[in-house]
Amino acid sequence: MFQQKNSTNKMMNISKYFVIKIIFAVILSLSANVIYNYFLIQELNHKDYTLYVNSEFSDHTNLDLYFDSGNGFNETEKIRKRIIKGNNRTFFEIKNNGILLGIRLDYDQTAILDSVQFNEIILSNIDKSIITINSENLINSIYVTSENLNLYQSKFVFTNKDKADTYIIFKPIFDLKTTDKTQIFLYILPFLLLFFNDLFKILKNKIIQKNVGDIFACLLILSIPLKESLTTFILLLWTLFAIYHLYRNKMLVFKSETFVFLILLITPIALGRPSNYNQLNILLSLVLFIIINMSNFAFNKEFLYKFFILILSILSVSILTSWFCFLFIFEEFKHLTIFEYFKNIKLENYFMRNGLPYTHATYFSVLILFAIIFCNYLFENGLIKKMKFIFIHIISIFTILVLGSRIAIILYLILIGTILFKQKWLKYYLIISFSLLTVILIFFIETIDPIRHELWSLSYNAFIEKPFFGYGLGSFNEVINNFSNVNNPYYSQVSVLNHSHNQYILYFLEIGSIGTLAISIFLAYVFIKKYKSFTKDYFISIFIFGCLFLIESPLETSKSIILFSFILIIANIKDSKNSSKSIKQTLNAKN
């Protein structure tokens, strides 16, 4: 009891100065960005540049370089060079009238090319090389190409030889120049400097207490912005300790989420006929969580909720800082108004988040929603002050708006309503909300999201050809591309998508109606038998997952499986003993 109280008080001490530290971190980050912007302007505000292009062409053609110095790509800022068949070393001498913002390469429409390969592209001024693009980073340096170009490693293959306009637009010079390490320095390091000592003390305190469950849970939360490999490594370590824990205690515990993980693991494998190791590797995350969950680790629910909120709040504010710099501090490079940003939010927020951790806008927005669920729980139980509650909601909704996840905005509004309902009526509120959202997506998806509509239509047309057993687990990418090429030759965007952006449709396509129905029946049975034991926040978390399945396929990546499975585990922890009235009063006194 003393250990639980001590760790919770540690979190309260952090949250006491949380807002002040956030403000100082933002000021540090803004100051670093102002300095970086000044030096970048000095470097890119030259009149003379040279673009060196080492390439191999399958035929003779003209190669046009368009450069943008603030007026967009236009005919007055264009240089043409004659290209011969085979290897070419081409130099474009750029006479610029301002800050160089972007470059674009066009091919002569009269030429009929089979392929073109870029070995190296170097942009330099009189003093030094500014940007180097080679075969290793070429694909990450391109913004968009014409539809008749497909990139294979460093070679562009022409898929349509009807003399259509053919071009390659590279990412803005600012984004090519600003590396991931620079982004981390500008937006993450200031927060690490101010919160590192606090986070270190929390983990040290948990190690002293020998609270293994909370230690690994904290490490997993800290891995949210990190690479998937590190998140998986932490989970593997946790699993090894769980096996040791099971061996020592010789006792297995089966919880409702254990059955959920088993159903989502066994049914697709048994009925889905997985055809590749990668799909099994992804599902391995569920095996690990089954082992961990059966080990019955002791968790401090309120502590983990506060720690999760702390990390998500820091990441959210770093994104808001990036957005502010994107529009205002780097205005000379972006030339973007707030209205223009939100008008083209899917595209612009991609550049805004370029290099920042956990770049999937929808998944990160959903993680913010879980932080809101946890925040609501703490507020309803008197474990967080009203001003902190409001502050967390404000930064959360602003981050969701900046990221542009429409489903997350709708779900946030629904979450506000959950505060008003007790558990008895909550299930009806959530069921009605889910039903309405499903109906809206089914009947209006063509207007809401034309790409998803096309993708869902292709998936449905492929499904009706094999409606009972599907095409096999992990087969979506191959099936949908082959199907789209045969039946929809005009549609090219589906080729870059490897899942249906709807977990339900994906299951119907891969494991058929029989497999999907089996999963539904098993899950429904578990929920009906166990729902009375569900906590309020667990019930809301299941609702969020159900809605996420409508517009994404989170069971197709290891990281999303790991994080969302972890959230299910901690959301269904029964209230800790330190939530009793006496402890609650102590914490309120601390506030």
Order of alpha helices (4+ residues) and beta strands (2+ residues): alpha-alpha-beta-beta-beta-beta-beta-beta-beta-alpha-beta-beta-beta-beta-alpha-alpha-alpha-alpha-alpha-alpha-alpha-alpha-alpha-alpha-alpha-alpha-alpha-alpha-alpha-alpha-alpha-alpha-alpha-alpha-alpha
